[in-house]
């Protein structure tokens, strides 16, 4: 039973398979590890660009098909911290050769993961059948969400155990990973694929699935995906489930939370008042509680607002959105920053309207 | 002296006092009190009210009346000491001593004395609150016949206003007395621990008296025996002045101790009528304690005469029918089946220094209990407390006739309550409950706290009778302080007293401490002295709600104080800052302010002020975070400044009042974390590749599409009636679910991708906002307001049942005889089970039928959901592979 989501089904497993998207990067990587060794790698790029796919393909290139035999474990680590024990629970997927984990899942305890867990794993060195000491690879995802302390901790580990362990760091935003970490790695930028690339990819997948994909629909799906391969493929699959044979004009589904944010945007544009702010607050809470990350809410909200305002207001929206996003990182409850952004926009839009129309 | 007292009667004070006059003495208890008060001597009277022409002026009766009324109401203006004395006698009588009787006889000054005795006797028979109707009528008739007059004009000379038990206001004539009722030193010499003394006279005086008596008898005996002997009587007299005997020395020592005692201790109220807390509160406490009378003393609690009086008066005024005569079960406190008050514990709350502890002690003693106090100085861990309570409540001495005990747990909000159910509060709660097999609680327990809303008190609050004690009104407080100062011979400016009282938020304890301190250093306590001493300023930790409310309203937050209006300064911001500093929890301040800022009416059209305020809050939060992460707590002062900025933004706004809402952000974060945990738990339950995406991309990208992918359009028919296309779709779907990419459908995916219905968990949060609550309750129920988003198909129940069946079939189909495939089969079956669990109750409908087969004991017949198209027998072991080995 090989039924799987197309995203997973058509994921390239080897560097050589990556022909449609990221082909060039894949080639470079293949050359890099041709001699069987590689430095620490730092994959960065937007969501759905293929960072992790590349990282796993590199692993396969190094260790062979054995890396695909993974098992998932939920491990609990007990760490003695001066006077009290700290328990850290972390899910990790590991094969004989590598281990994948997302330390930022532990929230504020992530530094214990870095200080203890990773050190522990990095210390032991696998020995292959010939008695040659190899190395293992730790794949750390969402490094940009690691706390500052954890990143500091990681810095030392990377140097100290580099003989027995390689780290593959994966992050969306390199700016949130401290320079000291970046300089210890070979950074590999994985850009979001262009619309054409995504279109090609969609056609390729359709061919493999033996479907007729009208080029217009492919273009529309690609455009709706926002240069995100995962989204593009999921959208295509949804279209397939909703309606087949494809029609060039058929609806391309977007996500509810995006529609919801757009709705909030038009509500804000329709009325600027404290009571409206309270209403928007309720909506923001809903988004927030449903696990939509506040940064994404802010970005999308700013975009939604910018669609229908004058140019000078657009500049200000950009400014304030950036302002509040930065502050969101600095501290405080994210929901406060979102709301303050809305209030700020309301105030400036109102005064803009007053200035423009009197 | 006279000058000072003239000062005391500046206009403000007079107004205050007039306000006070409106509170009549309405209880029968108070009749005793007030009548007693009449018996004060003129000298003393004049001491406090210097020859006011008003009082003596025969011509202006009306003025006369108001002035005397004021006297009646204000302890400052009448000699409280005298008053205390008188009522104490009634108390003493009640306690079975006849001394009160004896003393009352000494007083022959006014014609009302006889009544007092009578009343006292009556009270002693029925308890203080038990002024029966009989006595009232008696009083009324006497009032008509003798000293009482319905009009002040009818009274010759001075008079005093008295409210009778039936609510009538009458005026009694006052007559001057030559000798003071009680010797001065007896008043001043009183002291010691109020918790111990139940004597109407100090022990040292009695010791003196006893020694004198002994001396006298000894002397008389000596004289009688040896009349011829040459006894130097004068030497004898001189010797008696020296403390010779042990008793005299002891009395001297006690008195010496008192000389240096704190005023608060020295002048603490010693009986019921001295209490500063409001009459109503005092009475409530006593009524509650009396509610235990049946269990403790075996007598009925006093009937609810006051309740009846009020309801009768109401009926009379509104032309309604009066209720019938009181029955014995009509008591003030509602009793339960076991004749105990419904609420088994009394919880007295109020700010420090309003006299909660004193009230509890005096009320308990007054009702005839021995007080057992457990306060913060004792070890109050749960186990210790349990033992102490048991000791106090269940044990009594076999030899000594003891009074029943009443436990007072002081400062209960400070008890150590760690350990949840095993905490100290629970020890108290358990004591309230009747233990299995043991006797039910049969003694009153009084708990005292400052912060009623302290989290640890929550369980107690639900079962306790809560009484809130407020600080006494300014005039009462100032009067009492001045009275004490006068007793201590300290010259004090009335305005200084007022300032001190204001500074300490009407906390009489600190006020007295402050004045005593100043009096030590200077002979006269003046306003200037107090203002410059800076003493007595107290940090009161305010509650979160008040801080938010004060921050988000205009400048009328703090009215100008007495001192400021004299000096012309108004350090408003400094006060606000101090309030925030004292509150300490800046994060809570910011959370609450932020939550409520949109509701503040900032009075600006462009929302500028509101934005400013919000930004200020965020700045403050930033400083706060920084101070925390950097460990640099000096940064907190900047955060406080930010809070002040918010306050200045709101400088023209009105108070929010009822609209205040508790901050929700914490709750929202909690809810979000819970959802995150669900999601990641779901992820870690998988062993497929989907777990390799980040949680964020799961939520924002995968799940919304997955929801649609998992919900293809399928007719709700059995598989046999499906078209080949439909079959293919179903196969694919089943494949998706059963394959390595299985997403456990519990909780359903669509819960995470739907928007517009609001968050249920957040809706319950507005409990603080009563107005909203009320509106919501009154509004007709409406359907939740959904946004006009694109309607989505979700995995509905019928689809689920189809999927579930298909999974079972496919599992069955893929179970070939080959042993090699067995493992795979089991695996897929297990998954089918998971999916079936989601299929919503279909399994419940499985009917148990008897099977003829001997190998399998029981066969469960599984009927597919909505159609009879497919009916196949599914063996239990197909569904539960683990059972296979153990199958019967």
Interface residues (C-beta under 8 A of the other chain):
Chain A: X1 X2 X3 X4 X5 X7 X8 X11 X47 X48 X52 X56 X71 X72 X74 X91 X93 X100 X102 X105 X141 X142 X228 X230 X231 X234 X235 X237 X238 X241 X242 X251 X253 X255 X256 X257 X259 X260 X263 X272 X273 X274 X275 X277 X278 X281 X282 X285 X286 X287 X288 X289 X290 X291 X292 X293 X296 X327 X330 X331 X332 X333 X335 X336 X337 X339 X340 X343 X344 X346 X347 X350 X351 X354
Chain B: X591 X594 X598 X599 X602 X605 X606 X607 X608 X610 X611 X614 X615 X617 X618 X621 X622 X624 X625 X626 X629 X664 X665 X668 X669 X671 X672 X675 X676 X679 X680 X683 X684 X686 X687 X688 X689 X690 X691 X692 X693 X694 X695 X696 X697 X699 X700 X701 X702 X704 X705 X706 X708 X709 X711 X712 X713 X729 X731 X732 X734 X735 X736 X738 X739 X740 X741 X752 X753 X754 X755 X756 X757 X758 X759 X761 X762 X787 X789 X790 X792 X828
